[in-house]
């Protein structure tokens, strides 16, 4: 069984000579009986050393693996009996005896390959194993020949100590990242950097095992444990600390390293899609915020001799020594007054005012361009927010007062003006009122009674422009019954 059954004595002598002079030339031989070819190649493996490339060794292993799968006990029995017949020995009658010996031969072939691999540098050994298993299984999709699976099983036993040690390092780094997360992303990132390196080292050694396990339907438990531990960290970093970048890095790492684990790939794929959507939305939101910041930023010098600065930006509104953060502004008002003497125009005063619940800045301008530009910025920076907050307040069932008018979601309380006697409050639904502007004021009045109305000055009353915009917007909506319908 360990000789060259089915090969003529002369040819056998040539092959033995080649083993001494050029053993790798035997890989190109064809037409040999399978058992004899395998015996020659197993001997040729003794020539493999650290100078051989991992890819070449991997190809050699694959050649051996395919030949072992082609072994036929029946063919071997025929070759042996033909040789025994020529030599005058009695025939072997039992095929069971041949099969038992073939099992020993396969073990010998595996050990010959293992011995050759062990003569390679550690990194080359891993590369040769990975390349052979990856190619022969088509990336873990096809079943490997028996010899390959046997080699991987032996490899798994021999690498167990290394994998366990690296797995402990991965878990320590995961714990360190989780414990440091509250200190911020700058602290977590270097830990994740190291975790990525260690996980790659672990996976590089585990790759042949994963590739072999997948088509065999075997779970490589250490791979699942590490994959899910990293996934858990990715989820925690995002859900608890909003570290989207680090979470995406870890999710991408799992997809890259554990592509041979179908369950992990499916679950982490869903994580990745969700994070990608969040990332894309954030990019859009960041771009929108940047555009909004550019749109609202404005700065102007006011005054002829002594200049004062009027400015608006994401940092807030400022005039002279008064400053208000954008979110703190609760009231705005503006308007113009045209001046004349004896009917001759002498100029226009443009008034702007903004403030919070405690104080207010009032700006008097002479330049219409400064006034109109600042108003445009103020509208985007503050008025839209005040408008939305007004709708939300009304939707919550609250009443908001503007001068003598009491505004609620489904209507308004106005004042009925009497020539004699006290004025009277009148409740109207929005369908019972109309609005108009006159003499620098905004008016809300009853459609059925000209004496029932409330007037609010644009230039002197806070947020008159906000209220007018809310009502006029709502009136454009067919069938409107509540102002907060605008939020739908």
C-alpha positions, 0 to 999 in steps of 0.5 A: 500500500505504501509502494507504487502499486500498478507502476512498472519497476522501471518507471518506479525507479525513475520516480524514486530518482526524481524524488531525490533530484526534483521532487516537485516535478512529480506534481505534473505527472499524469496517468499514474494510479491514484494510490501510487501518485499519492505516495509519491506526492506525500514523499515530495511534501518532505521537500517543502520548507520555509522558502516555499510561498504559501500560495504554492503550498496551498495548491499542493495541498489541494492537489493532494486533497482531490487525489485522496477523494479519487481513491477507490478501494476496488481499483487499489485492490485490482492494482495490488492483485495484478502486481501480486499475480506477476510476483507469484503471490496469492491474491488479496480476497477481502476488500475490507482489508484494503479499506482499513489500510487506506484509512491508515494511508490517509492519516499518513498523507495528512501527517505529511502535509502537517509536517510540511506546514509546521516547517513554514513560518507561522504567518505562512502556515496560516496563509497556506491553510486559509488559501487552500480551504478558501479556494477549495470550498469557494469561500465556504460555499462548497463542501471540502474534500475529506483530507481538507476537513481532517487538516482543518480539524487538526489545525483547530486543535493546535491553534486553540490556545492562541485563539483563546488567548486572543479572545480574552484580549478582545473581551478585555478591550470590549469591556474597556471601551464600554467602561470608558464610553461615558468619557467621550468618543476621544477616549473610546476611539483608541480602544476601538482601534486596538480592538480592530487590530486584535480582532483581525489577528484572531480572525486571520487564524480562525479563517480556515476553521470558519471556511470549513465549518460553514459548508459542513453546517457546523457552528464555530462557537468562538466565532459566534461569541466574539462576533456577538460581543463586538455587536453588543458593544456597537449597539451600546456605543450608539444607543447609550452614547450616540457614537455613530462612527464607532458603531459603524466601524464595529458593524463593518468589522463584523461583516468583514471578519465573520462573513462565513457565519450566516446568522451573524451576517443577516443580523449585523446586515440589518444593523448596518442598514439601520446605521447607514440610514441614520448616518445618511440622515445625519449627513443631510441634517448636518448639511441642512444645519450648515446651510441654515447657519449660513442663511441666518448669519448677518452682521451690520454696523449701525450709526454714523460716527459711533458704530454699534453692531447688530448681528445674528448667527447660530450663537444668538442675537446681539445689539450693543451690549445685549445678547440673546441665545436664539432659543431664549428669544420669546418675543419679536416685533418690527415696523416702519414709521414714515416722517414728513413735515408739511406733507414733505417726506423727511425719512423713515424709521425702521424699528426692530425689537427682540428679547426674552421673558426678562428684557428686550433690545430695541433697534432704530435703523435708518437704512432700509437694506439693513432692516430688510436683510436682518428681518429675513435672517430673523424670520428663519432663525427665530420666527419659524420656531415661535410660529411652531411653538404657538401651534404646539401650545394651542394644540395642547389645549392652552390659551395664548393672549395677544393684547386684548385677544385670547387665542385658543386652538378652535377660536378667539375671544374678541372685544365688542366695543360699545358707545355707551356702557362697558365693552363686552368679550365675545367668543368666536370660532375661526369660521366666524372671523376675518382678518385685515391690516390697517393703520400699522395694526393687525385686526381680527374681527367678527364677520357679523358684527363690525364692532367686535374686533381686536387690533394689535400693533405691529411695531409695539405689540410682541409677536403680532407678526407671528400671530398674523402668519399663523392665522393667515396660513390656517385660513388657506387650509380648506375646512380648517377648524383648529389652528393646530391643523397646520401641524398635520 
